[in-house]
Amino acid sequence: MQQVIYEFYFGKEEIQKNTYNLNQYVQMLSDMVFLYPFYDSMELHKSTKTACYYSNFDLNLNFAKIERGLQMVQGLGHMEEMPYLFHSYAYQKLYENIEKNPNDHRNIQTKAAMRFVPKYFMDFAKSGQTKRSELNYNKSVTCTELTNDGLKSINNPRKDAMNMLNDVYDRVKPWIVNQF
C-alpha cells in the first residue's frame, strides 16, 4: 500500500529535496487529514442539501505561510481564510503591503478576495444555502471553489486522490478493528 501512495504523490523517482516534492508532501497530508473526512461528511449528509466550499487560493493575506517564510507551499493553509473574512490588526502589515502597491496583479486579486470571500460566507449565514454548492444524489459533490480569480463550481474536488485513498482503505479494511 505504501508504494501505491508513494507513487500517487511522488511518482517512481526517489524523493528529492525541492519545492515540488514539498508541495506533494503537503498535498498528501492534506488529502489524508482533510479530504478523506470531507468526503465521509458529505456521504453522511447526502440525504439533505449540503453546501460545501473548497478553498484553493493563495494570495497576499495567507499569514501562516508568509510569517514563516513558506510562500513556496501552494494553496491556503488551515485558518488562513480568516484575514479575508475579518480585518485582523495582528496582520496589519500584510494589509498595508497590499495597499502600498495597488496595481500589483496579486494585490488586485487579494483585494477582490477580501470582497468575495466575506460575501460568500455572509450569503450562506443569511440563508443556510449557497447557489453553487450541493450534494447531488448521484454521489457527485459540487462545491464552490474559492480561487485566486473568484468563485467557481468544482465537481468532486480531488476525486483522483479520493479514489486512491478508497482503494487503500478497501485493501486494509480486513485488518481494521471497529471499536464501535
WOURMO-V20100 format. One record per residue. N is the residue number from 0. RES is the residue in one small letter. PSI is psi as a letter, one per 30 degrees, with the letter a starting at -180 (NA if undefined). Layout:
BEGIN
N/RES/PSI  N/RES/PSI
END
This chain:
BEGIN
0/m/e  1/q/e  2/q/e  3/v/e  4/i/e  5/y/e  6/e/e  7/f/e  8/y/e  9/f/f  10/g/a  11/k/f  12/e/l  13/e/k  14/i/k  15/q/l  16/k/j  17/n/l  18/t/e  19/y/e  20/n/e  21/l/e  22/n/e  23/q/e  24/y/e  25/v/e  26/q/e  27/m/e  28/l/e  29/s/e  30/d/e  31/m/e  32/v/e  33/f/e  34/l/e  35/y/e  36/p/e  37/f/e  38/y/e  39/d/e  40/s/e  41/m/e  42/e/e  43/l/f  44/h/g  45/k/f  46/s/f  47/t/l  48/k/j  49/t/k  50/a/k  51/c/l  52/y/l  53/y/j  54/s/k  55/n/h  56/f/l  57/d/j  58/l/a  59/n/g  60/l/g  61/n/i  62/f/e  63/a/e  64/k/e  65/i/e  66/e/f  67/r/g  68/g/h  69/l/h  70/q/f  71/m/f  72/v/k  73/q/l  74/g/a  75/l/k  76/g/l  77/h/k  78/m/g  79/e/f  80/e/f  81/m/e  82/p/f  83/y/f  84/l/e  85/f/k  86/h/k  87/s/j  88/y/f  89/a/f  90/y/g  91/q/e  92/k/e  93/l/e  94/y/e  95/e/e  96/n/e  97/i/e  98/e/f  99/k/f  100/n/i  101/p/f  102/n/f  103/d/k  104/h/e  105/r/e  106/n/e  107/i/e  108/q/e  109/t/e  110/k/e  111/a/e  112/a/e  113/m/f  114/r/e  115/f/f  116/v/e  117/p/e  118/k/e  119/y/e  120/f/e  121/m/e  122/d/e  123/f/e  124/a/e  125/k/e  126/s/f  127/g/g  128/q/l  129/t/l  130/k/f  131/r/f  132/s/k  133/e/l  134/l/j  135/n/l  136/y/g  137/n/g  138/k/g  139/s/k  140/v/k  141/t/k  142/c/l  143/t/k  144/e/k  145/l/j  146/t/l  147/n/f  148/d/g  149/g/a  150/l/k  151/k/l  152/s/k  153/i/k  154/n/k  155/n/i  156/p/k  157/r/h  158/k/e  159/d/e  160/a/e  161/m/e  162/n/e  163/m/e  164/l/e  165/n/e  166/d/e  167/v/e  168/y/e  169/d/e  170/r/e  171/v/f  172/k/e  173/p/f  174/w/g  175/i/k  176/v/k  177/n/j  178/q/f  179/f/NA
END
